Amino acid sequence: MKKVEIDITPWLGEEGITSSLWFGNNGEPSYEETLPYNMLIDQTLQSYTLRRVIRNIDYNDAEAFVKSLEAAAAYARTRLEEMRDV
């Protein structure tokens, strides 16, 4: 039986998160799909809602989610500046 390697790799890009599916040792992915950031953010925030309003009981979790995105953006900015060729 021949073994086939399968790899799924996510990438952050300007438009959203792209997942690339690789079969074997091909130089190009066999399949790619990009999920836009806005769609993922809306989907996540909507999971905390009832009739399109964030419930009081879930507000802290939704706030923590937004704070984690803000922290990720700050981290990305810091890393960009650290890696800059001056």
C-alpha positions as CSV (number, residue, x, y, z in Angstrom):
1,M,0.0,0.0,0.0
2,K,1.4,3.4,-1.0
3,K,1.3,6.2,1.5
4,V,0.0,9.6,0.3
5,E,0.7,12.7,2.4
6,I,-2.1,15.1,3.0
7,D,-1.5,18.6,4.5
8,I,-3.9,21.4,5.2
9,T,-2.2,24.7,5.8
10,P,-3.9,28.0,6.8
11,W,-2.5,31.3,5.8
12,L,-3.4,34.9,6.8
13,G,-3.7,37.2,3.9
14,E,-5.1,40.6,3.1
15,E,-8.5,39.3,2.2
16,G,-8.9,36.6,4.9
17,I,-7.8,33.2,6.0
18,T,-6.8,30.9,3.1
19,S,-6.7,27.1,3.7
20,S,-4.5,25.2,1.2
21,L,-5.0,21.5,0.8
22,W,-1.9,19.6,-0.5
23,F,-1.8,16.0,-1.7
24,G,1.6,14.3,-2.0
25,N,4.6,16.4,-3.0
26,N,2.9,18.7,-5.6
27,G,4.4,22.1,-5.9
28,E,0.9,23.7,-5.9
29,P,-2.0,23.0,-3.6
30,S,-4.8,20.8,-4.9
31,Y,-7.5,23.0,-3.4
32,E,-7.6,26.5,-1.8
33,E,-10.4,28.4,-0.1
34,T,-10.3,31.9,1.3
35,L,-12.7,32.8,4.1
36,P,-13.0,36.6,4.4
37,Y,-12.2,38.2,7.8
38,N,-15.5,40.1,7.9
39,M,-17.5,36.9,7.3
40,L,-15.6,35.0,10.1
41,I,-16.0,37.9,12.5
42,D,-19.7,38.3,11.8
43,Q,-20.2,34.6,12.2
44,T,-18.4,34.5,15.5
45,L,-20.2,37.6,16.9
46,Q,-23.6,36.3,15.7
47,S,-23.0,33.1,17.7
48,Y,-23.4,35.3,20.8
49,T,-26.7,36.8,19.7
50,L,-30.4,36.3,20.2
51,R,-32.5,38.1,17.6
52,R,-29.3,39.9,16.3
53,V,-28.5,41.4,19.8
54,I,-25.6,40.2,21.9
55,R,-27.0,38.8,25.1
56,N,-25.8,40.3,28.4
57,I,-24.7,36.9,29.5
58,D,-22.5,36.5,26.5
59,Y,-21.2,40.1,26.2
60,N,-17.9,39.4,28.1
61,D,-17.1,36.4,25.9
62,A,-17.8,38.5,22.8
63,E,-15.6,41.3,24.2
64,A,-12.8,38.8,24.9
65,F,-13.0,37.7,21.3
66,V,-12.7,41.3,20.0
67,K,-9.8,42.0,22.4
68,S,-8.0,38.9,21.1
69,L,-8.2,40.3,17.6
70,E,-6.9,43.6,18.8
71,A,-4.0,41.9,20.5
72,A,-3.3,39.9,17.4
73,A,-3.2,43.1,15.3
74,A,-0.8,44.7,17.8
75,Y,1.4,41.6,17.7
76,A,1.5,41.7,13.9
77,R,2.4,45.4,13.9
78,T,5.3,44.7,16.4
79,R,6.6,41.8,14.4
80,L,6.4,43.8,11.1
81,E,8.5,46.6,12.6
82,E,11.0,44.1,14.1
83,M,11.5,42.4,10.8
84,R,11.8,45.7,8.8
85,D,15.0,46.1,6.8
86,V,16.2,49.6,7.8
